[in-house]
Amino acid sequence: MGADSSVLVAALCGAAAGALLLLLLLRGRGRGRLRAQADEGRGRRERALEHMAEAAARFREQSPGIDADLILSLSLVELAKQLGDGSLSPDWVFYTYVDKALQVTKEINCVTDYLQESESQLQQVKRQEKKGLLYGVPVSIKDSINCQGHDSTLGLWKRLNQPAAEDSLVVQVLKRQGALPFVKTNVPQGLLTFDCNNLIFGQTLNPLDHTKTPGGSSGGEAALIGSGGSVLGIGTDLGGSLRIPAAFCGICTLKSTGGRLSKRGMVSCIPGQKSAVAGIGPMAKDVDSLALCMRALLCEDMFRLDPTVPPMPFNEEVFSSSRPLRIGYYSTDFYIVQGPSMRRAVLETKELLENAGHTLVPFKPCGTEYFISQLCLKTLFADEGATFLELFTGEPKEPSMKRFLWLFKVPRPLRLLLSWILKSIEPRLASILRTMRERSVKELWKLHCETEEYCREFTDKWSRLDLDVMLCPALGPAFQIGFPGKTSVSTSYSILYNYLDFPAGVVPVTTVTEEDEEELKNNKRYCNNLWDEAFVQAIQGAVGLPVAVQCVALPWQEELCLRFMKEVETLTQKKQRNL
């Protein structure tokens, strides 16, 4: 009996060892396949860039004497006008931007794919009898927005070699308006961070300072537009993914109300999540360009192709109005420390607006601490991060993403122990560790009710003060590369308006000064915690970099938001001319 037992134990041990070895071999083989896919993806990108170079060189040879600098200097509005009246050839504009985008990406690594079919589309556009509002305009597209025949990778190896079956609806409408989607741009791995680095295409650099990140997740878009390689781009925003990179790169953007533009064909990193409302929107160097893009998108094609989009064409009367506005404002949300330049940007803009005849009303955001810790994190990751984690199954992780995913991977008993240990040292981190657990359906519905109540309180306060719009901080200046993962709660300034589902945009208004940099050394911390310290380190050494403000309106009032942004832009430019 004893001998039989020994044989059985030995057999079981042998079987277990064999199974483990087989598992390791299969995992290694799976990793090997993914690594081969990543190499293939990088090779495909290199071939795409070679196609861009060949197309641009061929055009230069056939059309010498084209003034590329003049074309690149035109705003979208000026460019569209000259394309429409025949002053500029679509060929000149298209290949000038193909060439410029190629030059730019060699420097800052922002383009991930060339939509080579845009060359044949160019010929089709030239034959159109009716010219759309974006006739002949090259447009860049964020990686996560589907373009037929091309991958939407989200920066993940496993999503390579999965070309989209059809264009996203926004891309379809752009094409019907005569636009030429011509490149796709880089994103961070998994999208849910505001850096711009992944293990397929690498790190995108800020065009204004290569030691800084361009932001994310629409970071490749912002970097390309900020460096002149695109005149118009389309990105997405779940917690600041349009607004943060626009602010970091010194350009403008608008996050629309969640349902104002169709999101069909937009790939989400947390599919099915409804608490933070994603928005899609344009990015450009000026507000008039954003308005032109919204005019083009809010058309019959948009409403017909996606019946869930309300048939609300662009309201020119609201956008062109000059009536004085009643503007709420705040310079801090009292949750995460903000730098001197962020605070100064809001207060200087407030003064400009007051001097122009607008009424500015102080506004204190409702309980940001409660919103972030009790509503935002609990609802965004109500499944304990399982859906987001699933993206990374078998996927090697970019270093900053490893830190983020650690929150979900630590076993719950250990998280609770760490939370207890950190309670008096890092109370916010302790609270987050306690928060990260799976919710029942009943708990989630209760959280939805609490979120709705929070949003009601916010809008009621807005109504009591009789506000038209809101002026508030935009995160900035650009962070050092690698720091977004160390202070992800900095998105408190932007994610609020995804939960409220308000349209929100950013406009650059100033740059970091030596005085800002000096003041940063003694900057007030709210909690003196790791995130406050990381934030201060992240924005150091930013003299001369742009700082933006955030402009917000009530849901469905994109035109009023743009009108407010235009006012801020005009007053800022007037001030700069008078300096």
N, C-alpha and C positions, 0 to 999 in steps of 0.2 A: 504493500500500500504506500509506504514512504517513498519507495523507488518510483512508483507510478506518478506520485504527486510531483516529485522532482522533475521527471520527464515532462509532465504537463506544464509546470511553471517555466521550464526551459523553452518549451515550444511556444508558450504564450509570449515570453520575452523576445524570442526570436521573431515571432510574427509582428510584435509591436515595433521592434527595431526596423524590420523590413518595411512596415507601413510608413514609419517616420522617414526612412530613407527615400521611399517612393514619393512621399509628400514633398520632401525637400527638392528632389529631382524635378518633380512637376512644377513646383514653384519657381525653381531656377530656370526651367525651360520656358515658363510663362513670362518671367522677367526678360529672358533672352529675346522672346518674340516681341515684347513691348519695346525693348531697346533697339531691335532691328527696325521696328516701325518708326521710332523716333529718328533714327539715322536716315530712314527713307524720307520722313517728313522734312528734315533739314535739307536733304538733297533736293527735294522737290521745291523747297523755298529758294534754294540757290539757282535752280533752273528757271524759276519764275523771274528772279532778278536778272538773270541773263537775257531772258526774253524782253524784259523792260529795256535793258541796255541796247539790245539789237534794234528794237523798235524806235527808240529815241535816236540812235545813231543813223538809222536809215532815213528818218525824217529830216534830220539836220543836213544830211548829204543831198536830199532831194529838194529841200527848201532852205537854202542858205540865206542869211540876212534877217531871219526872224528875230525881232526884239523880245527875247525871253524875259528880260528884266522888266520891261513895260507890262507884259502880260501878268507876271507874278506880282506886280505892284498894285493891280486893280483889286478893289473889293469885289465881293460876290455880286453886289447890285450893279456896279459898273461893268463887270465882266458879262453878266447876263444881258445887260442893255446892248453892249457892243456885239455880242454874239447874235442877239435878236435882230438888230438892224443891219447886220452884215458887215460891220466895221472890222470884225475879227472872224477869222475862219475857225470852225470847230476843230479842224486838224491842228492848227497852230496851238490852240489852247490845250487840247488833249495831250499832245506829245510834249509840250513844254512842261506840263505837270507830271507826266510819266518820268521825264528826265530829272526834274527837281526831286520828286519823291525818291527816286533811286539814289541820288546824291545824298539826300538827307538820311536815308536808312543806313547807308554805309557808315555814317557818323554816329547815329544814335540808336540804330536797330529798332525801327518802329513798324516797318512793313513786313507782313508774314506771307502774303500771297498776292500775285498779280492776276487780275481777272482778265485773262487774255482775250476772252470773247468780247470785251469792250471795244476792241479794234473793229470788229465786224459790226457791232452795234453802232459805232460812230458813223459808218457808211449808211446804215439804215436811218439814223437820225437826220442826216443831211438830206435825205430824200423826202422827209416828212413835209407835207404841205402846211399843216398847222403846227406852229412852234409852241412848245410848252413853256412854262415860266422858267424852267431850268435848262432850256435848250442848249446842248453842247457843253454843259458844266460837268467837269470831272468831280466825282464824289468818292470819298473814302468811307469804308464800312468797318465797324468793329467786328472782331473775330466771331463773337457770339451771335451775330445776326446772319441768318442763312442767306447764302448766295448759291444759286443752282450750280451743281457740279464741283463745289468747293467745300472743304471741311470747316466746321465750326468747332474748333478743338477745345476751347476753354483752357488752353494751355496744358492739356492732358494727353499723354501718349496713347491711351486707349481710344481716344476719339479721332485719331488719325485714320485716314482711309475710309471715312464715312461721309462721302460727299452728300450735300443736301439735295433732295429730290426736286425742290423748286425754290425760287426766290422767296424770301420773307415778303410780307405784303407791303411793307414800307419800301423795299427795294423795287417791287413791281410798280408802285406808284411813282417813284422817282424816275424810273425808265419811261413811263407814260408821259411824264412832264419833260422828257428830252434829256434828262441827266444821264451821265455815264459813270456808273459805279466801276472803279478801276483798280482798287487795291483793298485788301483787308489788313487790319492792324492788330498789334500785339496786346495781350491781356495778361494779368497775373494768373498763376495756376489756380484753377477752381473759381476764379472771379471774385471771391468774397474777401478781398483785401484792397487797400489803396496803394500798393506798390505795383510794379509792372515787370514781373520776372517769372519765367517758367523754365522747365527742363527741356523743352523742345527748341524754342527760339531764343532763350536767354533774356538778359536784362535790357530793357529800354531805358535810355538815359534822358534826363531833362535837357531840352535843347539850350536852355539858358545857363546851365551849370551842370556839367557831367558828373559831379559828385552827388547830385540830387536825383530823386525819383521824379518822373513826370506825373505821379499819382496813378490811381486806378479806380475801377477796373478799366475805364475807357482811356487808359494811359497812352497806348500807341496812337490813338486818334489825336489826343491833345498834343502829343509831342510832334506828330507830323504836321498838324495845322499850325502849331506855334512856331515851327521852323520854316513855314512857307511851302511845304510839300503838298498841301491840299488846301483848297479854298473853302471847302464845306465837308463836314463829316457827320456821321450818324452813330450815336452811342446809346447806352442804356444806363439806368440808375436805380439801384435797389436800396442804397443807403448813403449815396453821395458819389456814385461812380461816374457821373458826368461832371458834377460841380467841383469835386476835389481836384481832378486832373486839370480842368479848365483854369481853376484858381492857381494851381502850381505852375502852369505853363503860360499864364498871362493872356488867356483868350476868354471868349464869352460862350455861354451855353444856356440852354433852357431844358429843365426836366418838366415834361408836361404832366398834367393830371393823368392818372393811370389809364383811363379809358378814352382819352382824347385822340390818341393815335393807335392804330392797330399794333398789337404785339404778336400777331401770328408770324411764326418763323423766328421768333426771338428765343434763344436757348437759355433756360434758367439754370442756375447752380443749385437751387432748392425747388424743384418742380412741385407744384401743389401748395406751396406756402402762400398764404393770402394776407397775412397781417401787415407786413411791410409791403406797400404797393409799388411795384416796379414801374418806372416811367421810361419812355423812349424819347429822344430828342436830338436836335441839331447842335453842332459845335462849329464855331467860326470866330474870326478875329473881331467882329463888331456886331452890334445888336441888329442893325438893318438886315444883315445877312441871315440872322436867325429868323427874323420876321418874314423875309422872302421865302425861306425854306418852309416855314409853317403855312404860308399862303399856298405854296405848291402842294403840300401834303394834304391840307384840309380841302379836298376837292371831291367831286362826284365819284371818281374812281375809288377813293378811300372808303366812302360810305357805301358804295355798291358792293365792293369786293369783301367788305367785312361789315355786315348789317348790325353788329353789336356796337360799332362806333357811332355815336350820335351825329346826325347830319348837321353839324355846326360849322359852316364855312368861316374863314378868317374874318373877324369883325374890324374892318378898316376904320370905322368911326371911333371905336374905343382906342385903337392904337394911335391914331393921329390927333386925338383930343389934347387940348392944352389947358384944361381946367386944373386949378390947384388941387393937390392931393392931400389927404389926411393920412399921415404915415406913422405907424407904430415903429419903435426902434428899441433894440437892446444891444449892448456891447459884450455881454457875456451870458452864458446859460447857467452859470454857477455850478457846473458839474465838472468840467475839465478845464484846467488852467489854459488861458490863451495868451499869446505873446503880445508885447507892446504894439507891434505893427498891426495886428488884427484889431485891437481896441481902437487905435488911432484911425484906422481906415473907416470904421463906422462913425466915429465922432466927427471926423473931418467931412465926411459925406453928409452927415446930419446938418452940419453948419452950412454947407453949400446949398442944400435943399431948402433950409429955412430962409436963407438970403434970397432964394429964387421965388419965395412967396408960398411955399408949401407949409403945412402945419405938421410939426413933429411931436409925437405923443410917446412918453416913456411907457415901456411894456416889459413886464417881468414874466418870462416863460413859466408855465404852471409846472411845478414839481418835477424838474428834470431828473433828479436822483430816482424818484419813484418811477418815472417813465422808463428810464434805462434799465434799472435793476428788477423792477417788478412786472413790467409789461413787455418791453422790447425783447430782452433776452429770453424770457419765458415763452413768448409766442413764436419768435423767429426760430428757436430750437426746441419746439415743443416735443419733438421726437427724440430728444437727447442728442441731436446732431446726426442721427442715423442716416438720413437722406443725403446730407452733405458728405458724410464719411464714405458713403457708398461710391461716390465719385472716385475716391482714392484707393479702392480695393485693388491690390496688386500693383499700385502705382507708386514709384519712388517720389518722395516729397521734397519740394524746394525747402531750404532750411527754415525760413520764416514761417512757412506753412506747417512745418513740424511742430513749432511752438504752439500755434493756434489749435491744431488738431489734438494736442496733448490734453486740452481741457475736456474733450469728449472721450478720450481713450482711457483716462485714469479710472479705475473701478470706483463705483459710487462710494463704498465704505471708506476708501482711501481719500476720496474727495472731501467727504464729511470730516474726516480726521484732520486733513490739511486746513479745511475751513475753520475748524475749532482752534488750531494752532495759530492761524494767521489773523484771527478775529481782532486782536488788539494791535497787530502790527500793520496789516494791510486789509482794513475792513471791507473795502470795495472788492478786492480779489476774493476775500472770504465769502462775500455775498454771492459773487458769480459762481464760485465753486458749489455753493449750496443750491443755487438756481438750476444748474445744469442737470436736469433729470427729465425723464419721460413723463408727459402729462396724459392723464386719462381724457377721454372725449369730454366728459363732464367738466373736468378742470379747464380744458381748452375753451369750451363754450363760455365758462365763467370769465376767463381771461379776455375773451372777445367782448363780453359785456363791459368789463372794466376799461378796456381800450376805447370802446365807443363812448363811455362816460367821460374819459379823459379828453377825447377829441371834442366832445360837446362842451366841456368846460373851457377849452381853448377857444373854440369858435364863439361861444357866448361872451367871453371876455373881449374878443375882437369886436363883436357887435356892440357891446356896451360902450366901447371907446369910439365907435363909429368910424372904424379904420377902413381905408381903401386897400392899403398894401402894408408890407412889413419890411424894414431894413434891419439886417442882422449880420453877424460875422460869417465869413467864409473861411474854412480851415486854410491856414497858410502861415508863412510862406512854405515853399517846397521843402519836404523832409529829406534828410540824408538817406541815401539808399539803405534799405534794410530796417529802417526805424518804424515804418507803418505797422509791422507785425508786433512791435513792442508797445504800441499805444493805440490799439484798435478802437478803444472807447472814445478817441478824438472825433469819431464820426457822429457824436451826439449833436453837433451843430447842423448836420445834414439829414440824418436818418429820421429825425422828428417829422420832417415834411413828407417823408414816404408814408409814415403812419397816418398823418393827417390827410395825405393825398392832395396836397396843395401844389400848384405849379411853382417852381422856384428856379431862379437863374443866378448866375454870377457875372459880375463885371469887374475887371481890374481897375483900381482907383489910385493906387500909390505904389511905392517901392520901399523896401526896408532901408532904413537910414542907419548911420553910425550911432545915432542917439538911441534908436531902437535896440541895437545890438548891445550897447552899454547897459541900458535899462533891463535887458533880459537877464543880466547877471543877478539882479535883485528882484526878479519877477515874483509876484505874489503867487504862492501855491494854495490851492483850496484844501488839499488833503496831505500834502507832502508825501505822496505815495510814489510807487515805482512809475506809474503812468505819467504823473506830473513831471518827475525827473526826466523820464525818457522824452517827453514832449519838448522840454527845454533843450535837451541835447540835440533832438532831431532838427530844430529850426536854427541852430547856431550857424554862424558863418554865412548869412544870407543877404548881406548888404547888396542892394541893387536889384534884388529879385522882386517880382510883382506880388502885390497883396490885393485881394479882391474883397468885395462885399457881396452878400447874398440878398436878393430881392425876391419877395414872396407875395403871392396873391391867393385869393380864395379859389376853391376848385372850379374848373372850367373857365377861368378868367386868364388864360394865357396871354391874350391881347393886352390886358391891363398890366400884367406882369412885365411884358415886353415894353410897354409904354413907359413904365416906371424905370426899367433898366436903361432905356434910351435917354431918359431925363438924367439919370446918374452919369451915364457915359458922356453926354453933351456938356454937363456942368464940369465934370472932371477934366475933359479936354480943354475947355475954355480956361480953367484955372491953370493948367499946365502951359498953355500958350502965353499966359500973362506973367508967368514966373520969370 
